[in-house]
Amino acid sequence: MDYDFLFGILDERSISTGDSARMEHATDWGTDDANASPPDVVVYPTTTDEISAILAGATEHNVPVTPYAAGTSLDGQPVPVHEGISMNLTRMNEILDVRPEDFQIDVQPGVMGPALEQAAGKHGLFFPPLPSSSDISTIGGMIANAASGMQTVKYGEVADWILELEVVLADGSVITAGSKAPKTSAGYNLRDLFVGSEGTLGVVTRATLKLAGRPAQIRGGRAIFETLDDATDAVTDVVRSGVDIAKIELIDAESAMMSNAVTGNALPDAPMVFLEFHADHGIDEEIAFCRSLLEQHSPDRFEIADSEEMDELWQTRRELQFAIEEYNPELQAVYPGDVTVPISECSPLIRYIKSLGAEHDLLTPCFGHVGDGNIHSTVLADADDERALDRARAVSEAIVERTLEVGGTSTGEHGIGLDKRNYLVAEYGEETVEAMYAVKRALDPTGTLNPGKIFPEQFDTAPADRH
Ligand SMILES: Cc1cc2nc3c(=O)[nH]c(=O)nc-3n(C[C@H](O)[C@H](O)[C@H](O)COP(=O)(O)OP(=O)(O)OC[C@H]3O[C@@H](n4cnc5c(N)ncnc54)[C@H](O)[C@@H]3O)c2cc1C
C-alpha cells in the first residue's frame, strides 16, 4: 500500500514503521499474541487538521485506518485486522476548556479518566459514568465503545453525558454532532450515531461532556448472603424500590475465592453485594431503607465501611477480572463477556450460568453491575484439554443465546469488536443490521475506517480487498 502521502502531513517523528510500535498496536487487552495483527504503519496525529488530511489521503489511496487509543478494549476493537494505518490518538490529550457555570468540559479524545477527574474536581464537579478502566483508558475510546461503569445504575452511561462531538469522517470532512445546549431537537441525532461506533464511522477529535456536582455525602459497604439467589434478588429488589443507590455490584462466591487466592484478600467465602450511596442530605435514611430491603433476603450481615475500607472494597472489585484470569495458569478463560438483560432476568440467567457450569464441570465465576442487568461471567477450562475447552465455548455461546432469548444484549458496555460480530444478526435481525450497514456505507463508502469490525464476516470488506 502507498503510505508516502503521510510524509506530506506529519513530521517523521509522528510516523512509525518500526516493529515495536507496530506490535504495540497489533493487539488490545482481550487479544492474545497468537491473534496479533500489526498495522503497516502507526501515526500519532495531534490536530484535527492532521487527522482530516490523513483520512482524506487514506480514502484516496484505499488504505484502511484503525483508530487506536489506550488499547484496553476486550474484543479486538482497535486491532487493525486489515493492516494499513493504526492512528494512535493518545497525544491528543488536552483539557481544552472547563465551564463550571454550565457544568461542561471540552476535551481532546486522548484524555484519560484521572485527568478529567482532576480538571472537574478543581470546581467541585465530577464525571459520573467513568468505566472501571478509566485510569487506563481514554474518553475517545469510552465514547467509541459506548462504555459505562459502576455508577451507571444512578447516573447513566458515558453516552448520557456527551453534549457535542467534533468528528472527522473518512473523506476528511470535519463535522459537529450534537450541541452545547443542554438539549436539542434540531435535525438527526448524529452525536449518538458515533457513540458505540468503534471507530468505524469517524474519528472523534473533541468532546463536550456534561459534569455533575460532587455529592456532599458518600457512604458504602457490603452485604453478605447465604445463597447466590438471595444476593441477586436483593440487588434487583433494591433497584426496583427506587432506593437512591450509586453503585450496587454482585460478587459470587467463586469470584471471591479467586480474588482471595490471587490478591491475598480475605473476602467471605459467600455471595456478596458491594454498595455505595451518594446524597447531599438524608443519606442515613436512604441506607436504613436499603437495609430493610436487604434484610428481606436474609443477609448474614450488612456492614457499612469507613472510607479506607471503602477504597479497599472498590479496589478489590476493580481487580476482580484480573484475579479470575490469574487464578490458575492452567485454566483458560472463555468469555460470554458482558451480557446484559432486563433486571427481572438477572437471577434466572445467573442460575442458568451456574447450572451449565455444574453440568459441564467448569468454573463459572459471575460478578458485575447487576443493578443494570449487566453480568460479567467467565467460563474456565483446562487449557490443555481440547474437549473441556469445546465445552467451555459451548457454555459461553449458550449464555449469550439465552441472554438474547430473554430480551437482552450480547454486550452491555464493552462493544462488539471482533468477538461478538456473529451475534449481531441474532440480536437485531438482518434488516436492522442492513440498516446499520447502510449508515456505514453512507459515511464511509470506501470502507476506510476500522474495516472488519462490528459487522459479521459477510459484510467484511476492507478498501484493499476491492482492488
Ligand atoms: C481491566 C479492565 C476493566 C474494564 N472495565 C470496563 C468497564 O467498567 N466498563 C466498560 O465499559 N468497559 C470496560 N473495559 C473496556 C475498555 O476499557 C473500555 O471500552 C474503554 O473505554 C476503551 O478505551 P481505550 O482508550 O482503551 O480505547 P481503545 O481500546 O484503544 O479503542 C476502543 C475503540 O474505540 C476506537 N477509538 C478510539 N479512540 C477513538 C476516537 N478518538 N474516535 C473514534 N474511535 C476511537 C478504536 O478504534 C476502537 O474501536 C475494561 C477493560 C479492562 C482491561
The ligand as a Gaussian input file, in Angstrom:
#p B3LYP/6-31G(d) Opt

LIG

0 1
 C       -9.460000      -4.123000      33.445000
 C      -10.490000      -3.580000      32.510000
 C      -11.687000      -3.118000      33.021000
 C      -12.664000      -2.617000      32.166000
 N      -13.807000      -2.129000      32.708000
 C      -14.736000      -1.589000      31.894000
 C      -15.938000      -1.044000      32.444000
 O      -16.154000      -0.999000      33.649000
 N      -16.843000      -0.547000      31.596000
 C      -16.626000      -0.517000      30.246000
 O      -17.480000      -0.015000      29.538000
 N      -15.505000      -1.012000      29.706000
 C      -14.549000      -1.533000      30.482000
 N      -13.400000      -2.026000      29.932000
 C      -13.205000      -1.973000      28.474000
 C      -12.408000      -0.738000      27.961000
 O      -11.527000      -0.273000      28.947000
 C      -13.334000       0.404000      27.532000
 O      -14.113000       0.039000      26.422000
 C      -12.559000       1.695000      27.183000
 O      -13.491000       2.720000      27.026000
 C      -11.709000       1.602000      25.926000
 O      -10.932000       2.802000      25.823000
 P       -9.475000       2.847000      25.163000
 O       -8.960000       4.226000      25.311000
 O       -8.626000       1.771000      25.698000
 O       -9.835000       2.583000      23.642000
 P       -9.230000       1.515000      22.620000
 O       -9.378000       0.159000      23.186000
 O       -7.901000       1.932000      22.165000
 O      -10.242000       1.713000      21.402000
 C      -11.600000       1.380000      21.548000
 C      -12.352000       1.577000      20.231000
 O      -12.513000       2.953000      20.025000
 C      -11.976000       3.370000      18.787000
 N      -11.443000       4.706000      19.071000
 C      -10.529000       5.047000      19.991000
 N      -10.385000       6.387000      20.014000
 C      -11.238000       6.884000      19.093000
 C      -11.569000       8.198000      18.658000
 N      -10.991000       9.287000      19.168000
 N      -12.509000       8.332000      17.683000
 C      -13.120000       7.254000      17.143000
 N      -12.845000       5.999000      17.526000
 C      -11.931000       5.819000      18.500000
 C      -10.967000       2.299000      18.409000
 O      -10.833000       2.160000      17.009000
 C      -11.636000       1.061000      18.995000
 O      -12.592000       0.574000      18.085000
 C      -12.427000      -2.569000      30.761000
 C      -11.209000      -3.029000      30.254000
 C      -10.248000      -3.531000      31.113000
 C       -8.945000      -4.000000      30.538000

